[in-house]
């Protein structure tokens, strides 16, 4: 599944790259078929080791795909040296998954942009 996902966006701006990532996650989670699939796979992964390994592999691939935008931002001086690219990418999607699975708060463009902006601000700090 990860191999068929959309490639990362490279805008030349970490803030815009992270927003593009958040918008992609948003589209995936709110898609009637994909959103339901992700909820089901995540639920199954809590009690099935094989499913958990597959889900972990999927996310490892996707995080690595997008972490390049953070690495490039460090190289451009947009983010401080030592910034953990994987953690920044995880920080973008975590609030969106929380809304999907736990809070019931709306999953919309405002939430996606807020998650991206918060991750970018944290990475700059």
N, C-alpha and C positions, 0 to 999 in steps of 0.2 A: 504494500500500500504506500509506503513512504517513497518508493521509487516512482510512483505515479503522481505524487503531489506536485503542486506548482513550485517552480524554482523560486529562490529568494529574489527579492527586488534589490537593486543596487542604484540608489539615487544620488549617492555622494554626500548624503546628510544622514547621520545616525538617527536623528529624530524622525525623519521621513521614512527611513528604512524600518524602524521599529513600528511606526504607524502602519506601514504596509504589512508587516508581519501580523500585527494585531487585527487588521482588517481581514487578512486571509484566515486567521483562526476564527474570527467572527463568522465569516461566510461558511466555513466548514461546520461550525457548531450549530448554526441556525438553519442550515440546509435540512429540509425535512428527512431526507434519507441518511445523509452523513451524520447529522446530529444524533439521530436515533441509534445509528450504528455505534458511534463513539460511546454513548451512554451505556449501551448493551455490553460492549467490549470492556469498558472500565468496570462495570459491575461484575462481569465474569472473571476479570483479572483478580478480583479480591478473593476468589475462592478456587481458582484454577491456575496452577503454576505455569503450565504451558502458555496459556493466554497471557499471563502476566509477563512472561519472557518476550512474547511477541509484541506486546504493547510497549514494553521497555525499549525494545529494539527500534520500533517505529519512532518513538520520541527521541531516542539517541540520534537517529539519522536526521530527523527534522531539526533538532537543536544544533547539530553540527552544520547543517546546511545554512542556517540563519546566523550562526555565530560569526561567520565571516564579516558581516556588516559591522560588528563590534570591533573585531580585530582591525579592520580597515579604519574605523573611527579613531582607534588608539594611534595607528600609524599616521593619520592626518592631524593628530593633536586635539581632536574633539573630545576625547575621553582620556583620563589619566592612565599612564603606564601601570600595568598590574591589574587592570580591570579584567574580571573573569567573564569572557564572552558568553559562555554557556549559562552562567547565572543571570546575566542580563536578559537573555532570550527567555529563560524560564520565568523571569519576573514579568515579562510582557503577557504571557499566556495564562499564568496562574490565576489572576483575578477573573479571567473569562471562564475558566473551568470551574472556579468556585461558584460563579453565578449559575452555570449550567447544572452543577451537581448538588449544590448545597443551599444557596441563599434564595434562589427564585427571583432575584432581582433581574431587571431587564437586561438582555444581551443585545446591545445595539451599538451604533457607531460611537455614541458618546462614551460608553463604557470601554470600547476598544481604544479610542484615542486617549482616554484617561489612563488606561493601563500602560500604553506605550509611553506617554509623557512621564508617568511616575517612574517607569523603568529607566528612562533616559536621565531624569533628574537624579535618581539614586546612583546611576553609573557616573555621573559627573561629580558627585559629592565625594 
